[in-house]
């Protein structure tokens, strides 16, 4: 099993695909946390105070 994993990681195209998947997962996590944070802020404080607080 370990031999198969080393052969897979030696493959350049598969390494690029893994890197692409990791980057897309990171982007999805960052976007999801940002959207969740903004929705929480909107639900906690009214929009008028939120608009006043933003510089």
SELUM-181269 format. One record per residue (C-alpha): residue number from 1; x, y, z. Coordinates in nm, 4 decimals, padded with zeros to 6 digits. Example, Ala and Ser with C-alpha at 12.3 -4.5 7.8 and 13.67 -1.06 7.14 Angstrom:
% residues 2
<pt votor="1" X="01.2300" Y="-00.4500" Z="00.7800"/>
<pt votor="2" X="01.3670" Y="-00.1060" Z="00.7140"/>
END
This chain:
% residues 55
<pt votor="1" X="00.0000" Y="00.0000" Z="00.0000"/>
<pt votor="2" X="00.2802" Y="00.2431" Z="00.0872"/>
<pt votor="3" X="00.4471" Y="00.1656" Z="-00.2467"/>
<pt votor="4" X="00.1290" Y="00.2617" Z="-00.4304"/>
<pt votor="5" X="00.1088" Y="00.5906" Z="-00.2377"/>
<pt votor="6" X="00.4722" Y="00.6781" Z="-00.3185"/>
<pt votor="7" X="00.4133" Y="00.6022" Z="-00.6865"/>
<pt votor="8" X="00.1021" Y="00.8198" Z="-00.6849"/>
<pt votor="9" X="00.2843" Y="01.1099" Z="-00.5205"/>
<pt votor="10" X="00.5701" Y="01.0738" Z="-00.7696"/>
<pt votor="11" X="00.3227" Y="01.1348" Z="-01.0520"/>
<pt votor="12" X="00.3405" Y="01.5034" Z="-01.1446"/>
<pt votor="13" X="-00.0139" Y="01.5386" Z="-01.2752"/>
<pt votor="14" X="-00.1615" Y="01.3756" Z="-00.9652"/>
<pt votor="15" X="00.0429" Y="01.6074" Z="-00.7428"/>
<pt votor="16" X="-00.0941" Y="01.9073" Z="-00.9358"/>
<pt votor="17" X="-00.4491" Y="01.7751" Z="-00.8952"/>
<pt votor="18" X="-00.3963" Y="01.7283" Z="-00.5209"/>
<pt votor="19" X="-00.2579" Y="02.0822" Z="-00.4935"/>
<pt votor="20" X="-00.5558" Y="02.2187" Z="-00.6875"/>
<pt votor="21" X="-00.8001" Y="02.0313" Z="-00.4618"/>
<pt votor="22" X="-00.6254" Y="02.1615" Z="-00.1504"/>
<pt votor="23" X="-00.6397" Y="02.5204" Z="-00.2805"/>
<pt votor="24" X="-01.0095" Y="02.4917" Z="-00.3694"/>
<pt votor="25" X="-01.0856" Y="02.3413" Z="-00.0263"/>
<pt votor="26" X="-00.9007" Y="02.6309" Z="00.1393"/>
<pt votor="27" X="-01.0955" Y="02.8843" Z="-00.0689"/>
<pt votor="28" X="-01.4282" Y="02.7191" Z="00.0178"/>
<pt votor="29" X="-01.3406" Y="02.7160" Z="00.3903"/>
<pt votor="30" X="-01.2345" Y="03.0826" Z="00.3831"/>
<pt votor="31" X="-01.5462" Y="03.1902" Z="00.1909"/>
<pt votor="32" X="-01.7748" Y="02.9852" Z="00.4181"/>
<pt votor="33" X="-01.6224" Y="03.1325" Z="00.7349"/>
<pt votor="34" X="-01.6470" Y="03.4858" Z="00.5891"/>
<pt votor="35" X="-02.0128" Y="03.4402" Z="00.4904"/>
<pt votor="36" X="-02.0963" Y="03.2870" Z="00.8277"/>
<pt votor="37" X="-01.9193" Y="03.5717" Z="01.0096"/>
<pt votor="38" X="-02.1070" Y="03.8386" Z="00.8063"/>
<pt votor="39" X="-02.4442" Y="03.6699" Z="00.8603"/>
<pt votor="40" X="-02.3782" Y="03.6421" Z="01.2348"/>
<pt votor="41" X="-02.2855" Y="04.0108" Z="01.2505"/>
<pt votor="42" X="-02.5986" Y="04.1058" Z="01.0574"/>
<pt votor="43" X="-02.8220" Y="03.8993" Z="01.2848"/>
<pt votor="44" X="-02.6593" Y="04.0288" Z="01.6071"/>
<pt votor="45" X="-02.6520" Y="04.4030" Z="01.5349"/>
<pt votor="46" X="-02.8973" Y="04.6115" Z="01.3271"/>
<pt votor="47" X="-02.7847" Y="04.7294" Z="00.9804"/>
<pt votor="48" X="-02.7767" Y="05.0975" Z="01.0806"/>
<pt votor="49" X="-02.5100" Y="05.0491" Z="01.3502"/>
<pt votor="50" X="-02.3181" Y="04.8145" Z="01.1171"/>
<pt votor="51" X="-02.3087" Y="05.0827" Z="00.8471"/>
<pt votor="52" X="-02.1926" Y="05.3433" Z="01.1004"/>
<pt votor="53" X="-01.9159" Y="05.1183" Z="01.2336"/>
<pt votor="54" X="-01.7582" Y="05.0496" Z="00.8936"/>
<pt votor="55" X="-01.4898" Y="05.3109" Z="00.8080"/>
END
